[in-house]
Amino acid sequence: MKITGINVFQVDLPLKEGRYAWADGKYVEVFDSTVVEILTSDGMSGFGEVCPLGPFYLPAFGAGARAGIGELAPHILGQDPTEVQKIYYLMDRALLGHPYVKSALDMACWDLAGKVVKRPVCHLLGGRFGDSVALYRAISQRPAAEMAENVARYRAEGYRKFQLKVGGDAGDDIARIRAAAEVLQHGETLVADANTGWLAADAIRVSNAVSDLDVYIEQPCRTYEKCLSVRENIHLPFILDENIDGLDMLLRAHGDRAMDVINLKISKVGGITRARQIRDLCVSLGIPMTIEDSWGGDIITAAIAHLAHSTPEAYRFSSTDFNSYVTVSNAGGAPQRVDGTMQASEHPGLGIEPDREVLGEPVARYVS
């Protein structure tokens, strides 16, 4: 089997809530998703997706993903897509950095690898642990009372884990956290996610002001060093997200005892191949994970489900179903939320079938 062609599609994913807002006044209303299709000499095809959270969350943006795929395509055409480690080696040699660009291509290779052996991707990643994967719901940044109301609303849809978007004015954020905590029920999880939006002093102030509550503090500051300084001055459990962008940072943070949990985003670290490596090390080190991505539609949700479902349950802090946040479905067969959980497909590969009408015509084609 050889890669004979790569098709690239662009799909807009409008948000059901109209706007997703987080720290520093940042927001997105329509997500720019890139879908790739890898065509093979055997007549098979595999699909992947990458969808940055706007151009100002991580060093990634939609048009950049598509441009980068154009750089990589000549280097993997003619290769066997099921040799995922070799494909990744070739991509790393062809393009330094830019892990998010490689993610969709890597994902499509895993989809093909599963289809070739007629097994779901989660089986290739280690097996299926448990019956389902528990999900969190992100609560977009709004006034305190509205965020508390949204916690109650999404509880009615089955969620038991809630991630509050804070990282604004310290006083407002204290009110947001306390309002959400007041409506929390037994057994539910609350995370205050600042998305790098606080200065260290404000992060310490907020954390100490809510230290009597059962709440996790997530990624308070932009730099690792500032986050570590906050960690050393508070007593609440601590999550790192944006700073954990690869194996080196994970090992450094573990050595510094800088966190209790990490957020493992597939595209942030470069795809399923790299995410699996980090996931397995976290299991060995005893670090729970929220397994997710920056954003996406049905294809990314399917990939998240496979990586999460193949992770031992004790290390799955949470996960997410991005396809429930948006109004457009780009593929059938993707996991659907059932009472706050989802399941990885039992069909070969990712278990999805892209909607050709939604994808439209490719915005780029590459052939050998």
Secondary structure, 3 states (H helix, E strand, C coil): CCEEEEEEEEEEEEECCCCEECHHHCEECEEEEEEEEEEECCCCEEEEEECCCCCCCCCCCHHHHHHHHHHHHHHHCCCCCCCHHHHHHHHHHHCCCCHHHHHHHHHHHHHHHHHHHCCEHHHHCCCCCCCCEECEEEECCCCHHHHHHHHHHHHCCCCCEEEEECCCCHHHHHHHHHHHHHHCCCCCEEEEECCCCCCHHHHHHHHHHCCCCCCEEECCCCCHHHHHHHHCCCCCCEEECCCCCCHHHHHHHHHCCCCCEEEEEHHHHCCHHHHHHHHHHHHHHCCCEEEECCCCCHHHHHHHHHHHHCCCHHHEEEECCHHHCECCCCEECCCCCECCEECCCCCCECCCEECHHHHCCCCEEEEC
